[in-house]
């Protein structure tokens, strides 16, 4: 009973707050990270959604997690010097670590699109109790404020459009393999 109550308290605390945080208030990236989310599957098994861990100097980010099929698994971040960093883990063309260069104009277009669809007003998370689907994390910084959204299947269509837009903007870059 205590375990169920703990899970309910954790889950309810996430649905009541927004995640638009100042990036530079003397806090480390770790103190700005959202907490993990625990949901229950239909058979009451706890399912943990881990928070997105992003570089402190990132201004755009996307992470796609695995599913039981062939979903692409990778993370990609645009840093504040417009360097792109990518880590392909599974079911992607580029496996491993890569980097590329983006532009301020591309960042500005992403932020304009995010504004147009209302990204900065979205809930912090859209979760469901289905565990065989990938989770997509997005994070954007606008005027020093970071917004991170967790999308486990139930997000608005505009959020999925933004996720695809981020991928499309950076897909055809001149990616360079980063050696270990």
Secondary structure, DSSP 8 states (H G I E B T S, - for coil): -HHHHHHHHHHHHHHT---EEES-SS--HHHHS---EEEE-TT--EEEE------TTEEEEEEE---SS---EEEEEEETTSEEEEEEEESSSS-EEEEEE--HHHHHHHHHHHHHHTGGGS-SEE--S--SS--EEEEEEETTEEEEEEESS-S-HHHHHHHHHHHHHHHTS--EE---
